Amino acid sequence: MALLDILEYPDPRLRTRAKPVDAVDRDIQKLADDMLETMYDAPGIGLAATQVDVHLRVIVVDVSEDNSTPHILINPAISPIGDEFEESQEGCLSVPGYYESVQRPERIRVEALDRDGQPFTLECDGLMAVCIQHEVDHLNGKLFVDYLSPLKRNRIRKKLEKSQRSATR
C-alpha cells in the first residue's frame, strides 16, 4: 500500500467529475486500499478518489473511533430517505483546518459496488450519511465550501492559497 497526495482547495482538479468504474479489478482494489491508508494517515473519516487526483467513482469511509469499520463504495449512487434535513459541522482533507455547518438529508440510501465488485445497498443516517454525501459530492466536482456564502468561501480560498505559497518557499 502507498500513501497518496491529497489535492487541496482551490486546486482545479478537485472540480473534475469522476467517471464510473467499468470493472472492479486489481488496480481499483489497490486504489481503494491506498485511499484507506491515506485517509487513516491524514487522519480523516472519508476520502474520494478525486481528492487524490484519480477521477473514478470510488470513495472510502470509516466513521468508527478505532478505524475498524472501513467501507469501500465503488460507483456510489445516493438517494435521500424522507425529507428531513440535518445541519452538522463538516471538514475536509482537501480544505485543511476549516469546519463549517452544512445542511444535508438526514437519512440516505446508497447503492454501490464493494471491493470485490459485488453490489450492495446501505441505509444510513448520522455521521455516516453526512460523510458519504460529502464524498459523493467530491466525485461530482463539488466541495463543502460550495455550500457556504461566497464571502466565506473566498476567505477560506485566500487563506489556503497564502499558506500553500508559504509552504512552497
C-alpha positions as CSV (number, residue, x, y, z in Angstrom):
1,M,0.0,0.0,0.0
2,A,1.1,3.6,-0.6
3,L,0.2,7.0,0.8
4,L,-1.3,9.2,-1.9
5,D,-1.0,13.0,-2.2
6,I,-4.3,14.8,-1.3
7,L,-5.2,17.8,-3.5
8,E,-6.0,21.0,-1.6
9,Y,-8.6,23.6,-2.5
10,P,-8.6,25.6,-4.7
11,D,-6.8,23.1,-7.0
12,P,-9.0,23.0,-10.1
13,R,-8.6,19.2,-10.4
14,L,-11.0,18.9,-7.4
15,R,-13.7,20.2,-9.8
16,T,-13.3,17.2,-12.2
17,R,-16.4,14.9,-12.4
18,A,-15.3,11.3,-11.8
19,K,-16.1,8.6,-14.3
20,P,-17.8,5.4,-13.4
21,V,-15.6,2.4,-12.8
22,D,-16.1,-0.1,-15.6
23,A,-14.7,-3.2,-13.8
24,V,-13.5,-3.8,-10.3
25,D,-10.1,-5.2,-10.9
26,R,-6.7,-5.3,-9.0
27,D,-6.0,-1.7,-9.9
28,I,-9.3,-0.5,-8.4
29,Q,-8.7,-2.6,-5.3
30,K,-5.2,-1.3,-4.9
31,L,-6.6,2.3,-5.3
32,A,-9.2,1.7,-2.6
33,D,-6.6,0.1,-0.3
34,D,-4.2,3.1,-0.9
35,M,-7.0,5.5,-0.3
36,L,-7.9,3.9,3.0
37,E,-4.2,4.1,4.1
38,T,-4.1,7.7,3.1
39,M,-7.3,8.6,4.8
40,Y,-6.2,6.9,8.1
41,D,-2.8,8.6,7.9
42,A,-4.3,12.1,7.3
43,P,-6.3,11.4,9.6
44,G,-9.8,11.6,8.2
45,I,-13.1,9.7,8.0
46,G,-13.7,9.8,4.3
47,L,-11.8,10.2,1.0
48,A,-12.9,10.3,-2.6
49,A,-10.6,9.3,-5.5
50,T,-11.0,12.8,-6.9
51,Q,-9.1,14.1,-3.9
52,V,-6.1,12.0,-4.8
53,D,-6.3,13.1,-8.5
54,V,-7.9,9.8,-9.7
55,H,-11.1,10.7,-11.5
56,L,-13.0,7.5,-10.9
57,R,-16.2,7.0,-8.8
58,V,-14.5,5.4,-5.7
59,I,-14.9,6.5,-2.1
60,V,-13.7,5.2,1.2
61,V,-15.3,5.9,4.6
62,D,-14.7,4.8,8.2
63,V,-16.5,6.8,10.9
64,S,-15.6,4.3,13.7
65,E,-13.5,5.7,16.6
66,D,-10.8,3.0,16.1
67,N,-10.6,2.7,12.3
68,S,-12.2,-0.8,12.5
69,T,-15.1,-0.3,10.0
70,P,-13.8,0.6,6.6
71,H,-16.3,0.9,3.8
72,I,-15.3,1.0,0.1
73,L,-18.0,2.3,-2.2
74,I,-17.5,2.0,-6.0
75,N,-19.9,3.8,-8.3
76,P,-22.0,5.0,-5.3
77,A,-25.5,6.4,-6.0
78,I,-27.3,8.1,-3.2
79,S,-30.9,9.0,-2.6
80,P,-32.5,10.6,0.4
81,I,-34.9,8.7,2.6
82,G,-37.7,11.1,3.7
83,D,-37.5,14.9,3.7
84,E,-35.7,15.5,7.0
85,F,-32.5,17.6,6.9
86,E,-29.7,17.8,9.4
87,E,-27.1,20.5,9.9
88,S,-23.7,19.4,11.0
89,Q,-20.1,20.7,11.1
90,E,-18.1,19.4,8.2
91,G,-14.4,19.5,7.5
92,C,-12.4,18.2,4.6
93,L,-8.9,16.8,4.0
94,S,-8.8,19.0,0.8
95,V,-9.7,22.1,2.9
96,P,-7.5,21.6,5.9
97,G,-8.2,23.4,9.1
98,Y,-11.7,24.6,8.2
99,Y,-15.0,23.4,9.6
100,E,-18.4,24.9,8.7
101,S,-22.1,23.9,9.1
102,V,-23.7,22.2,6.1
103,Q,-27.3,21.1,5.8
104,R,-27.9,17.6,4.2
105,P,-30.6,15.0,4.1
106,E,-30.6,13.2,7.4
107,R,-31.1,9.6,6.1
108,I,-29.9,8.2,2.8
109,R,-29.8,5.0,0.8
110,V,-26.6,4.2,-1.1
111,E,-26.3,1.6,-3.9
112,A,-22.7,0.8,-4.8
113,L,-20.2,-2.0,-5.5
114,D,-17.9,-3.3,-2.8
115,R,-14.1,-4.0,-3.1
116,D,-14.9,-7.3,-4.8
117,G,-17.3,-5.7,-7.3
118,Q,-20.4,-7.1,-5.6
119,P,-23.5,-4.8,-5.5
120,F,-24.9,-3.8,-2.1
121,T,-27.4,-1.3,-0.6
122,L,-26.8,0.6,2.6
123,E,-29.2,2.8,4.5
124,C,-27.6,5.1,7.0
125,D,-28.0,8.3,9.0
126,G,-25.9,10.5,11.3
127,L,-22.2,10.9,10.6
128,M,-22.1,8.0,8.1
129,A,-24.8,9.7,5.9
130,V,-23.0,13.0,6.1
131,C,-19.7,11.5,5.2
132,I,-21.0,9.5,2.2
133,Q,-22.8,12.6,0.9
134,H,-19.7,14.7,1.3
135,E,-17.5,12.2,-0.5
136,V,-20.1,11.7,-3.4
137,D,-20.1,15.5,-3.8
138,H,-16.3,15.2,-4.4
139,L,-17.0,12.7,-7.2
140,N,-19.3,15.3,-8.8
141,G,-16.7,18.1,-8.6
142,K,-18.3,19.8,-5.6
143,L,-16.7,20.7,-2.2
144,F,-18.3,21.5,1.1
145,V,-17.2,25.2,0.7
146,D,-19.7,25.4,-2.2
147,Y,-22.5,25.3,0.4
148,L,-21.1,28.4,2.1
149,S,-21.6,32.1,1.3
150,P,-19.3,33.5,-1.4
151,L,-17.7,35.7,1.2
152,K,-16.8,32.7,3.5
153,R,-15.7,30.6,0.5
154,N,-13.5,33.4,-0.8
155,R,-11.9,34.0,2.6
156,I,-11.1,30.3,3.0
157,R,-9.7,30.1,-0.5
158,K,-7.4,33.2,0.0
159,K,-6.1,31.8,3.4
160,L,-5.3,28.4,1.9
161,E,-3.6,29.9,-1.1
162,K,-1.5,32.0,1.2
163,S,-0.5,29.0,3.3
164,Q,0.2,27.0,0.2
165,R,2.5,29.7,-1.2
166,S,4.3,29.8,2.2
167,A,4.8,26.0,2.2
168,T,6.4,26.0,-1.3
169,R,9.1,28.6,-0.3
